[in-house]
Structures are given as C-alpha cells and as structure tokens.
Amino acid sequence: MRARRQVVCNGIEISYLVDGRPNAPVVVVLIHGGSLDSGSWAEVLDELVEDHRAYAPEMRGHGRGSWTPTYSFDLLAEDVDGFVESLGLSEVALVGRSIGGAERIPDARVEVISVGHGIHEDAPERFLRALLAFLRR
C-alpha cells in the first residue's frame, strides 16, 4: 500500500512515497525532474508495485521537501545518497528524470537509468514497458 513518509538526511527533511513489496529483490528510487515532485511518478509506481519496492522522494525545494537557500547538482547527489543511506538501502536502481538524472549520482548502487525530459509524459506506455523490461532482466 502506498504511503507517504519523511526522513531527515543532510540536514533537510525529505518527504517520499513508498510502495511495493517490502522484500522485493529490486529496490527502485525514482528521482523527479525540476519543478516536479513525487506525484510525477504515480503511473510508474502503479506498475512497479507488484514486483518491486519503489521510493519516490521529493527533493530539496520541491513538493513537501525542505526549501533551502542553496541548490546545486552536487547537493542533489548528496541528498539522494543520504536518502538511500538513511533508509538503509544497500542496493538500488536509480531512475532519474531530466535534472533528476541519475547519472549525476556518484554512488549508484546497482544500475542507473536516466530519462530525458518529457519521455514518460509523451509515451508513458513505451516508457513503462522499457523500464519494467530493464528491471526484470
């Protein structure tokens, strides 16, 4: 069952959605793009819950997350790494969209998937099929 929770890491509060099988073999962390929040991943979460555990955090300055005077890609990377560590997740698949692009995250624990701007709005079915095929391999 989907739940909204909060965690403090790197001195900020991160609100996040969590859903899916608690003991799933693959844990997915979905990083939203600029001017978006965790709700932008709702359709993807719906598809992942049967076979995966999925987290969709709201990053610094977005949604219910902490608003701070400073923002940077380095801080985004530190916040994502802190989020994963604070939840005790040892291996995750990071999926980043637009400025949330996971290629910026230096310590990705399993696989990194970067989604260009507009991909999952313009072709959600194709995106979901590709993502699920990737995660199930």
C-alpha positions in Angstrom: 0.0 0.0 0.0 1.4 3.4 -1.0 2.4 5.6 1.9 3.9 9.0 2.4 6.8 9.2 4.8 9.5 11.6 5.8 13.2 11.2 6.6 15.8 13.7 7.7 19.2 13.5 6.0 21.9 16.0 5.1 20.2 18.4 7.5 16.9 18.6 5.4 13.6 16.8 5.5 12.7 14.7 2.5 9.2 13.6 2.0 8.7 10.5 -0.1 6.2 8.0 -1.4 6.9 4.3 -0.9 5.1 1.3 -2.4 5.5 -2.2 -3.4 6.8 -5.5 -1.9 8.8 -4.9 1.2 11.2 -7.8 0.5 11.4 -7.3 -3.3 14.7 -8.3 -4.9 14.9 -5.0 -6.7 14.5 -1.6 -5.0 13.9 1.4 -7.3 14.4 5.0 -6.3 12.7 7.4 -8.7 14.2 11.0 -8.8 11.8 13.6 -10.3 12.9 16.4 -12.5 12.8 20.2 -12.0 9.5 21.8 -11.0 8.0 18.3 -10.3 7.5 16.2 -7.2 7.0 12.5 -6.3 3.5 12.6 -7.8 5.1 12.8 -11.3 6.0 9.1 -10.9 2.4 7.9 -9.9 1.9 5.9 -13.1 5.3 4.3 -12.8 4.7 3.4 -9.1 1.5 1.8 -10.1 3.3 -0.5 -12.5 6.3 -1.3 -10.2 4.4 -2.3 -7.0 3.7 -5.9 -7.9 7.3 -7.0 -8.3 9.5 -4.2 -6.8 9.9 -1.9 -3.8 9.8 1.7 -5.1 10.6 5.0 -3.4 9.9 8.5 -4.9 11.5 11.2 -2.8 10.7 14.9 -3.1 14.0 16.6 -3.5 15.2 19.8 -1.9 12.9 22.7 -2.9 10.2 20.5 -4.4 6.9 19.4 -3.1 6.9 18.7 0.6 10.7 18.6 0.8 12.7 21.2 2.7 13.2 24.5 1.0 16.7 25.9 1.4 18.6 28.9 0.2 21.1 26.8 -1.8 20.5 24.3 -4.6 23.0 22.6 -6.9 23.6 19.3 -8.7 26.2 18.4 -6.1 23.6 18.9 -3.3 21.1 16.8 -5.3 23.6 14.0 -5.5 24.4 14.3 -1.8 20.7 14.3 -0.9 19.9 11.2 -3.0 22.9 9.4 -1.5 21.8 10.5 2.0 18.2 9.4 1.3 19.3 5.9 0.3 21.7 5.6 3.2 19.1 6.9 5.8 16.7 4.2 4.7 19.3 1.5 5.0 19.1 0.5 1.3 22.2 -1.3 0.2 21.4 -1.8 -3.5 19.0 0.2 -5.6 18.2 1.0 -9.2 18.2 4.8 -9.5 15.8 6.2 -12.1 16.3 9.9 -12.8 14.3 12.2 -14.9 15.5 15.4 -16.5 17.6 17.3 -13.9 17.0 14.4 -11.5 19.1 12.4 -14.0 20.7 9.6 -12.0 24.0 9.9 -14.0 24.8 12.8 -11.6 24.6 10.5 -8.6 28.2 9.2 -8.0 27.4 6.2 -5.8 24.7 4.4 -7.6 24.4 1.1 -6.1 23.2 -1.1 -8.9 22.1 0.3 -12.2 21.4 3.9 -13.3 18.6 4.8 -15.7 18.4 8.4 -17.0 15.1 9.5 -18.5 15.2 12.6 -20.8 12.7 15.4 -20.3 9.2 14.6 -21.5 9.8 10.9 -22.1 7.3 9.4 -19.8 4.6 12.1 -20.4 4.8 11.8 -24.2 4.9 8.0 -24.3 4.1 6.5 -20.9 3.2 3.0 -22.1 6.5 2.7 -24.0 8.5 4.1 -21.1 6.8 1.7 -18.6 7.4 -1.3 -20.9 11.1 -0.4 -21.3 11.6 0.3 -17.6 9.9 -2.9 -16.5 11.8 -5.0 -19.0 15.1 -3.4 -17.7 14.2 -4.1 -14.1 13.2 -7.7 -14.8 16.3 -8.8 -16.5 
